[in-house]
Amino acid sequence: MRHRSLLILTSVLATGALTLTACGSRSDDSKKGGDNSSGGSKTTVVIGVDAPLTGPNSATGLGIQYGVQIAVDDANAKNLVPGVTFKVKALDDKAQPATGQQNATALVQESDVIAAVGPLNSGVAQSMQQVFETANMVEISPSNTNPALTQGKDWASGTKTRPFKTYFRTATTDANQGNFAADYAVNTLKKKAAFVVDDKQTYGAGLAAIFQGKFKELGGKLAGTDHVNTGDTDYSALVTKIKNSHADMLYYGGQYDESELITKQLKAAGVNIPLMGGDGMYSDTYIKTAGKAAEGDLATSVGVPVDTLPAAKTFIDTYKSKGYPGDYGTYGGYSYDAATAIIKAVKTVMDANSGKLPSDARAKLVDAVQKTDFDGIAGHVAFDQYGDTTNKQLTVYQVKDGKWTAVKTGVYNG
């Protein structure tokens, strides 16, 4: 659905001076690396994270930030790129497209910034893509899911054109997620009348439209539709509409910040139907806020439960032991893999240039990332001709006994 982070490269000259002030921890700066640029200087590569770190969506945004942090720490500990020290710079876009664009613009103006990971939200991504494309700078999102970001505005009609060669993502698209959810609603839950609501944002409206179309195609009926504004807290009018529609389920396209309140007010009014949403709703924060009202609600999310993946065990243990805030379960693994793709691409570019970072590193990194091919902690990491992940796995989760529980995992082929 959404998301982003950013990679900044700086050089420490032999005298110890910085060409760009690095952010974050400066531990281990004194370790000597190989000769990675002319004059034998040591290279510091900073992967910055741009995501909502405060306010709406911050639980998942923080999960992205610290997913990248753990990848960077692992790369340094294992010396994955000899002579290079990786660091993290976290930027807060507050889930606002304008702020995301400002962040992207500031980063590309720095000649030492060579790549980006993120953002969280698809609407924010739309404001950033052209900025990075113009600068010929890689951008990898661990969470954007709107199909148009990679396949162009006419993707639904079958005409797919990649708008930006510099944009990639490790999360599968809503074309898969929305259809997967509708199939589960009709064929497993046996729901016949859905009321569909969205938050009018790029991600939420797009996902809701895909669900709605597939739900009707599979024989379900539309009980009604409506829209809400992000930041709303009083949903009494919406609850009345849903109650009068006699819907047997509510589908919500948007984030947990609104859906957690909608389900609480819906159940309080005696409308005991499940609320279902997408990965923007899949967060422990949803359950904590909605309380008992969340019981039985559902959400689809990209990939398979990270807790079930052997490759992710060390990542999860590290996240918990460090006491990092946020929810690692939604995009933490994909953020780790996105950062790792950049780290591996930096190594590829430098290996092809006698261990030195070339002057056209930004351009060369685009090609190196396109050829990404490795097993990550959240699944295989590779990109197709559109920059989309080749990992199409999805999971339906349901709140059972106060916890998200996986009830179906698979790939939608319908």
C-alpha positions in Angstrom: 0.0 0.0 0.0 2.4 2.9 0.9 5.9 3.7 2.5 9.5 4.8 2.0 13.0 5.2 3.3 16.2 6.9 2.2 19.8 6.0 1.6 22.5 8.6 2.0 26.1 8.1 1.1 28.8 10.1 2.7 32.6 9.9 2.7 35.0 10.2 5.5 38.2 11.6 4.2 41.6 10.5 5.4 41.7 13.5 7.7 38.3 12.4 9.3 36.3 15.2 7.7 32.7 14.5 6.5 31.5 15.6 3.1 27.9 15.3 4.5 26.9 15.3 8.1 25.6 11.8 8.9 22.7 11.3 11.2 22.0 8.7 13.9 24.6 6.7 15.8 28.2 7.3 15.0 29.5 4.1 16.7 32.3 2.2 15.0 33.2 5.2 12.8 36.8 4.6 13.7 36.9 1.2 12.1 39.1 1.1 9.1 37.8 -0.1 5.8 39.2 -0.9 2.4 40.2 1.6 -0.3 36.7 2.3 -1.6 37.3 5.6 -3.3 40.2 7.6 -4.6 42.7 8.6 -1.8 41.9 5.5 0.2 39.0 7.1 2.1 36.4 5.1 4.1 32.8 5.2 2.8 29.8 5.7 5.0 26.4 4.8 3.5 23.4 6.0 5.3 20.0 4.4 4.6 17.4 6.9 5.6 13.8 5.9 6.4 10.9 8.2 5.4 7.7 7.1 7.0 5.1 8.4 9.4 7.0 8.3 12.7 4.5 10.4 14.6 0.8 10.8 14.4 -1.4 8.6 12.1 0.1 5.3 10.9 3.1 5.8 13.1 3.0 2.2 14.5 3.6 0.7 11.1 5.9 3.6 10.2 8.2 2.9 13.2 8.2 -0.8 12.2 9.7 0.2 8.9 12.3 2.4 10.5 13.6 -0.2 12.8 13.3 -3.0 10.2 15.9 -0.9 8.2 17.9 -0.3 11.3 18.3 -4.0 12.0 19.3 -4.7 8.4 22.0 -2.0 8.6 23.3 -3.3 11.9 23.5 -6.8 10.5 25.3 -5.6 7.4 27.9 -3.8 9.5 28.4 -6.7 11.9 28.8 -9.2 9.0 30.9 -6.7 6.9 28.7 -7.4 3.9 30.4 -4.6 2.0 34.1 -4.4 3.0 35.2 -0.9 3.9 31.7 0.4 4.1 29.8 1.5 7.2 26.0 1.7 6.8 23.9 4.1 8.9 20.3 5.1 9.2 18.6 8.5 8.9 14.9 8.5 9.7 12.6 11.2 8.3 9.0 11.7 9.4 6.5 12.4 6.6 3.5 12.3 9.0 1.6 10.4 6.2 1.4 13.7 4.3 2.2 13.7 0.5 3.5 17.3 0.6 5.9 16.5 3.4 7.1 13.4 1.6 7.8 15.4 -1.5 9.8 17.9 0.5 11.8 15.2 2.1 12.6 13.6 -1.3 13.5 17.0 -2.8 15.9 17.7 0.1 17.6 14.3 -0.3 18.2 14.4 -4.0 19.8 17.8 -3.7 22.6 16.2 -1.7 25.1 14.8 -4.2 26.1 12.0 -1.7 22.5 10.5 -1.4 22.3 7.6 -3.7 19.1 5.6 -2.9 15.8 5.6 -1.0 13.5 3.1 0.7 9.9 3.9 1.1 7.5 5.6 1.8 4.7 3.8 3.8 1.7 5.3 2.0 0.9 5.0 -1.7 -0.4 8.6 -1.7 2.9 9.8 -0.4 4.7 7.7 -3.0 2.9 9.5 -5.8 4.4 12.8 -4.6 7.9 11.4 -4.5 8.3 9.2 -7.5 9.0 11.9 -10.0 11.6 13.6 -7.7 13.6 10.4 -7.5 13.2 9.6 -11.2 14.5 13.0 -12.2 17.6 12.4 -9.9 18.0 8.9 -11.3 17.8 7.6 -7.7 16.5 4.2 -6.6 13.4 4.1 -4.4 12.2 0.9 -2.8 9.0 0.8 -0.9 8.3 -2.1 1.6 4.6 -1.4 1.7 3.1 0.6 -1.2 0.4 -1.5 -2.8 -1.5 0.8 -5.3 -1.0 -0.9 -8.7 -0.7 2.4 -10.6 2.6 3.2 -9.0 4.4 0.5 -11.0 1.9 -0.3 -13.8 0.5 3.1 -14.8 -2.9 4.7 -14.5 -4.5 2.4 -17.1 -3.4 -0.9 -15.5 -7.0 -2.0 -14.8 -7.8 -2.0 -18.5 -4.9 -4.3 -19.2 -2.6 -1.6 -20.5 0.4 -1.7 -18.2 3.3 0.8 -18.6 6.0 1.4 -16.0 6.0 5.1 -15.1 9.3 5.2 -13.2 12.3 3.0 -13.8 13.7 4.0 -10.4 10.7 2.8 -8.3 10.5 -0.7 -6.8 8.5 -2.4 -4.1 8.8 -5.5 -1.9 5.0 -5.7 -1.2 2.6 -7.1 -3.7 -0.2 -4.9 -5.2 -3.8 -4.3 -4.2 -4.9 -5.9 -7.5 -4.0 -9.2 -5.8 -4.9 -8.1 -2.2 -8.4 -6.8 -3.0 -9.3 -9.8 -5.1 -7.9 -12.2 -2.4 -10.1 -10.5 0.2 -13.3 -10.6 -1.9 -12.7 -14.3 -2.7 -12.4 -15.0 1.0 -15.5 -13.0 1.9 -17.7 -14.7 -0.6 -16.4 -18.2 -0.7 -15.2 -18.8 2.9 -17.2 -16.4 5.0 -20.3 -16.8 2.7 -21.0 -13.1 2.9 -23.8 -11.9 0.5 -24.1 -8.1 1.1 -21.1 -5.9 1.8 -21.2 -2.2 2.7 -17.9 -0.6 1.4 -16.3 2.5 2.9 -13.0 4.2 2.1 -11.0 7.1 3.3 -10.7 8.9 -0.1 -6.9 8.3 -0.1 -4.9 6.7 -2.9 -4.4 3.4 -1.1 -7.8 3.2 0.7 -10.0 4.2 -2.3 -8.1 2.0 -4.7 -8.2 -1.1 -2.5 -11.9 -0.6 -1.8 -12.7 -0.3 -5.5 -10.9 -3.5 -6.3 -12.6 -5.4 -3.5 -16.0 -4.0 -4.5 -15.6 -5.0 -8.1 -14.5 -8.6 -7.3 -17.1 -9.0 -4.6 -19.9 -8.3 -7.1 -18.2 -10.4 -9.8 -18.3 -13.4 -7.4 -22.0 -13.0 -6.8 -22.0 -10.7 -3.8 -24.3 -7.7 -3.6 -23.4 -4.1 -2.6 -25.4 -3.0 0.4 -24.1 0.5 0.2 -21.0 2.7 -0.1 -19.6 5.8 1.7 -16.5 7.7 2.4 -14.9 9.2 5.5 -12.1 11.7 6.1 -8.8 10.8 7.7 -8.8 12.0 11.2 -12.6 11.7 11.7 -13.6 10.4 15.1 -17.4 10.5 15.1 -18.9 7.9 12.8 -22.5 7.9 14.1 -24.0 8.9 10.7 -22.0 6.2 9.0 -23.1 3.6 11.6 -26.7 4.4 11.0 -26.3 4.0 7.2 -24.7 0.6 7.7 -27.3 -0.5 10.2 -30.2 0.4 7.8 -28.5 -1.3 4.9 -28.7 -4.7 6.5 -25.2 -5.5 5.3 -23.7 -8.7 6.6 -20.1 -7.3 6.5 -18.3 -4.0 6.3 -15.3 -3.6 4.0 -13.0 -0.6 4.8 -10.3 0.7 2.5 -7.9 2.8 4.7 -5.8 2.7 7.8 -6.3 1.4 11.3 -6.6 4.9 12.7 -10.1 5.2 11.4 -11.2 1.6 11.2 -10.5 0.9 14.9 -13.0 3.6 15.8 -15.5 2.6 13.2 -15.7 -1.0 14.4 -16.0 0.1 18.0 -18.9 2.5 17.3 -20.5 0.0 15.0 -20.6 -2.8 17.6 -21.7 -0.3 20.3 -24.7 0.4 18.2 -25.6 -3.3 18.1 -24.4 -3.9 14.5 -22.5 -7.1 15.0 -21.0 -7.7 11.6 -17.3 -8.2 10.9 -15.2 -5.3 9.6 -12.7 -6.4 7.0 -9.8 -4.3 5.6 -6.4 -4.4 4.0 -2.8 -4.3 5.2 -3.3 -0.7 6.4 -5.5 -2.1 9.1 -3.2 -5.0 10.1 -1.6 -3.7 13.3 -1.8 -4.6 16.9 -2.8 -1.0 17.5 -6.1 -1.7 15.9 -6.9 -4.4 18.5 -5.6 -2.3 21.4 -7.8 0.6 20.5 -11.0 -1.2 19.4 -10.8 -3.7 22.3 -13.4 -6.4 22.4 -15.2 -4.8 19.4 -12.3 -6.0 17.2 -13.1 -9.7 17.9 -13.9 -11.4 14.6 -12.7 -8.6 12.4 -10.4 -9.4 9.5 -7.6 -7.9 7.5 -5.5 -9.1 4.6 -1.8 -8.3 4.5 1.1 -8.9 2.2 3.3 -12.0 2.6 3.0 -14.7 5.2 3.1 -14.2 9.0 6.7 -13.2 9.7 6.5 -15.0 13.0 6.3 -18.3 11.1 9.3 -17.7 8.9 12.5 -19.4 10.2 14.7 -16.8 8.4 13.0 -14.0 10.3 13.6 -15.5 13.8 16.8 -13.6 14.5 15.2 -10.4 13.2 12.2 -10.7 15.5 14.4 -11.6 18.5 16.6 -8.6 17.8 13.6 -6.3 17.4 12.1 -7.4 20.7 15.4 -7.4 22.7 16.2 -3.9 21.6 12.8 -2.8 22.8 12.1 -1.0 19.5 8.6 0.7 19.2 6.1 0.1 16.5 4.7 -3.0 14.8 7.4 -5.2 13.1 4.8 -7.7 11.9 3.3 -5.7 9.1 6.3 -4.4 7.1 9.3 -4.9 9.3 10.5 -7.9 7.3 9.9 -6.2 4.0 11.7 -3.2 5.2 14.7 -5.3 6.3 14.7 -6.9 2.8 14.3 -3.6 1.0 17.4 -2.2 2.9 19.3 -5.4 2.2 18.5 -5.1 -1.5 20.1 -1.7 -1.5 23.1 -2.9 0.5 23.7 -5.8 -1.9 23.3 -3.4 -4.9 26.0 -1.1 -3.4 28.3 -4.1 -3.2 27.6 -5.1 -6.8 28.3 -1.6 -8.1 31.5 -1.3 -6.1 32.7 -4.8 -7.0 32.3 -3.9 -10.7 34.4 -0.8 -10.1 37.5 -2.2 -8.4 36.0 -1.7 -4.9 35.3 2.0 -5.5 32.0 3.8 -5.7 31.8 5.2 -9.3 30.8 8.8 -10.0 27.6 7.6 -11.7 26.7 5.4 -8.7 23.0 6.5 -8.7 22.5 5.3 -12.3 24.3 2.1 -11.8 22.4 1.3 -8.7 19.1 1.4 -10.6 20.3 -1.4 -12.8 21.8 -3.4 -9.9 18.5 -3.3 -7.9 16.6 -4.3 -11.0 18.7 -7.5 -11.1 18.1 -8.2 -7.4 17.8 -11.9 -6.6 18.2 -13.3 -3.1 16.3 -15.0 -0.3 15.2 -12.4 2.2 13.8 -12.9 5.7 10.3 -12.4 4.4 10.6 -14.4 1.2 12.4 -14.3 -2.1 13.4 -10.8 -3.2 13.3 -10.1 -6.9 11.6 -7.6 -9.2 9.7 -8.0 -12.5 9.7 -5.6 -15.5 7.4 -3.2 -13.6 9.5 -3.0 -10.5 7.0 -5.2 -8.6 8.0 -7.9 -6.3 7.8 -11.5 -7.6 6.6 -12.6 -4.2 2.8 -12.6 -4.5 1.9 -14.3 -1.2 -1.0 -12.9 0.9 -2.6 -13.7 4.2 -6.0 -13.2 5.7 -5.9 -12.5 9.4 -8.8 -12.6 11.9 -8.9 -11.3 15.4 -9.4 -14.3 17.7 -9.1 -14.0 21.5 -7.6 -10.5 21.1 -4.9 -11.4 18.6 -4.4 -11.4 14.9 -4.5 -15.1 13.7 -3.7 -16.2 10.2 -6.8 -18.0 8.8 -5.7 -18.3 5.1 -2.4 -17.9 3.3 -2.0 -18.1 -0.5 -1.7 -16.5 -3.9 -4.8 -15.2 -5.6 -5.0 -16.7 -9.1 -8.6 -15.9 -9.9 
